[in-house]
């Protein structure tokens, strides 16, 4: 099997995946859309099928390619390892931006009204706190999903365990005689 990330490293293969993501396409449609030679296209498609990023359905001489969730799941799982760290950083940044926005809005309002507006909060600290809360919520949701996934896997294993099957005796039927026809002798003319 070709490594998913090796398959995704080539721009032509990524283009093919983007095209097939919209809807399944035939080899001819992919050739027209990518402007690749037939030999190069077949090579790229073979790599994508081996990496389990595409599936192929052949009907007569026509091959139709569609996305295969198996290979995409491998890539998504790997990228998911970094998702929570990225989201946490983004949540902190979002919180800081909200704090800055509140501070700017208070300044704008002061200029419009002509009166000093006293915020009982530090907008930047409030923004950081908001970011931490978002980050904590994301971590908790990720943990709950992980726990639920484990429970589903355990339940699936229990469901797939097969109960012992009792063998019932098969009633034997008496053999019947088959009659065969004897070949008819041909009459020869004298």
C-alpha positions in Angstrom: 0.0 0.0 0.0 1.3 3.5 -0.9 1.6 5.9 2.1 -1.2 8.4 2.2 1.1 11.3 2.6 3.4 10.2 -0.2 0.3 10.2 -2.4 -0.8 13.6 -1.2 2.7 15.1 -1.9 2.1 15.4 -5.6 0.1 18.4 -6.9 -1.5 16.4 -9.7 -2.8 13.8 -7.3 -4.2 16.6 -5.0 -5.9 18.1 -8.0 -7.5 14.8 -8.9 -8.7 14.4 -5.4 -10.3 17.9 -5.5 -12.0 17.1 -8.7 -13.4 13.7 -7.5 -14.5 15.3 -4.2 -17.2 17.1 -6.1 -18.6 14.0 -7.7 -17.2 10.7 -9.1 -15.5 11.1 -12.5 -14.5 8.8 -15.3 -10.9 8.5 -16.6 -11.9 10.5 -19.7 -13.4 13.3 -17.6 -10.3 13.4 -15.4 -8.0 13.5 -18.4 -9.9 16.4 -19.8 -10.0 18.3 -16.5 -6.3 17.7 -15.6 -4.9 17.8 -19.1 -2.5 15.0 -18.2 -1.4 12.4 -20.7 -3.1 9.1 -20.5 0.0 7.4 -19.2 0.7 10.0 -16.5 -3.0 10.0 -15.4 -3.1 6.2 -15.1 0.1 6.4 -13.0 -1.4 9.1 -10.7 -4.7 7.2 -10.3 -2.9 4.0 -9.5 -1.0 5.7 -6.6 -4.2 7.2 -5.3 -6.0 3.8 -5.4 -3.1 2.0 -3.7 -3.1 4.7 -1.0 -6.8 4.0 -0.5 -7.7 7.6 -1.3 -9.8 6.7 -4.4 -11.9 3.7 -5.3 -12.5 2.6 -8.8 -15.6 1.0 -10.3 -15.2 -0.5 -13.7 -18.2 -0.9 -16.0 -17.2 -2.3 -19.3 -14.3 -0.2 -20.6 -15.2 2.8 -18.4 -13.6 3.3 -15.0 -15.2 5.7 -12.6 -13.2 7.1 -9.6 -14.7 8.3 -6.3 -13.2 9.2 -2.9 -12.3 6.5 -0.5 -12.8 7.5 3.1 -10.3 4.9 4.3 -7.2 6.8 3.2 -8.7 10.2 4.0 -9.5 8.9 7.5 -5.8 8.0 8.1 -4.8 11.5 7.1 -7.5 13.2 9.2 -6.6 11.1 12.2 -3.0 12.2 11.9 -3.9 15.9 11.4 -6.3 15.6 14.3 -3.4 15.1 16.7 -2.5 18.7 16.1 -6.0 20.1 16.0 -6.5 20.6 19.7 -3.2 22.5 20.1 -4.1 24.7 17.1 -7.7 25.3 18.4 -6.4 26.2 21.8 -4.0 28.7 20.3 -6.8 30.1 18.2 -9.1 30.4 21.2 -6.5 32.4 23.1 -6.0 34.7 20.1 -9.8 35.0 19.7 -10.1 36.0 23.3 -7.4 38.6 23.0 -9.1 40.0 19.9 -12.4 40.2 21.7 -10.8 42.1 24.5 -9.2 44.6 22.1 -12.6 45.0 20.3 -14.3 45.7 23.6 -11.7 48.3 24.5 -11.9 49.9 21.0 -15.7 49.9 21.2 -15.6 51.6 24.6 -13.2 54.3 23.2 -15.5 54.9 20.2 -18.6 55.1 22.4 -16.8 57.6 24.7 -16.0 59.8 21.7 -19.6 59.7 20.4 -21.2 60.3 23.8 -18.6 62.7 25.1 -18.5 61.0 28.5 -15.9 58.7 30.0 -17.1 55.1 30.1 -15.7 53.2 33.0 -15.4 49.5 32.3 -15.3 47.5 35.5 -13.3 44.9 33.6 -9.9 44.8 32.0 -10.9 44.0 28.3 -7.6 42.2 27.6 -7.8 40.1 30.7 -11.5 39.3 29.9 -10.4 38.3 26.4 -7.7 36.0 27.7 -10.2 34.4 30.2 -12.7 33.9 27.4 -10.0 32.2 25.3 -9.1 29.9 28.2 -12.8 29.0 28.6 -13.1 28.2 24.9 -9.9 26.1 25.1 -11.1 24.2 28.1 -14.5 23.5 26.4 -12.7 22.1 23.4 -10.5 19.9 25.5 -13.5 18.6 27.4 -15.4 17.9 24.2 -12.5 16.1 22.8 -12.2 13.9 25.9 -15.9 13.1 25.8 -15.7 12.1 22.2 -12.7 9.9 22.9 -14.6 8.2 25.8 -17.7 7.7 23.6 -15.5 6.2 20.8 -14.0 3.7 23.2 -17.5 2.7 24.4 -18.7 2.2 20.8 -15.7 0.1 20.0 -16.3 -2.1 23.0 -20.0 -2.5 22.2 -19.1 -3.3 18.6 -16.7 -6.0 19.7 -19.4 -7.5 21.9 -21.9 -7.4 19.1 -19.6 -9.1 16.6 -18.7 -12.1 18.9 -20.6 -15.0 17.5 -22.6 -17.3 19.6 -21.9 -21.0 19.2 -23.9 -22.4 16.3 -25.7 -25.7 16.8 -25.4 -28.0 13.9 -28.6 -29.7 13.0 -28.4 -33.0 11.4 -29.2 -33.0 7.7 -31.8 -35.6 6.7 -30.5 -37.9 4.0 -32.7 -38.4 1.0 -32.6 -41.7 -0.7 -30.8 -41.7 -4.0 -33.0 -41.8 -7.0 -32.1 -43.7 -10.1 -31.5 -41.6 -13.1 -32.5 -43.1 -16.3 -30.2 -42.5 -19.2 -31.3 -42.7 -22.7 -29.5 -45.2 -24.9 -28.2 -43.8 -28.1 -30.3 -44.6 -31.1 -28.3 -46.5 -33.7 -28.3 -44.9 -37.1 -29.6 -46.8 -39.9 -27.2 -47.0 -42.8 -28.4 -47.2 -46.4 -27.2 -50.2 -48.4 
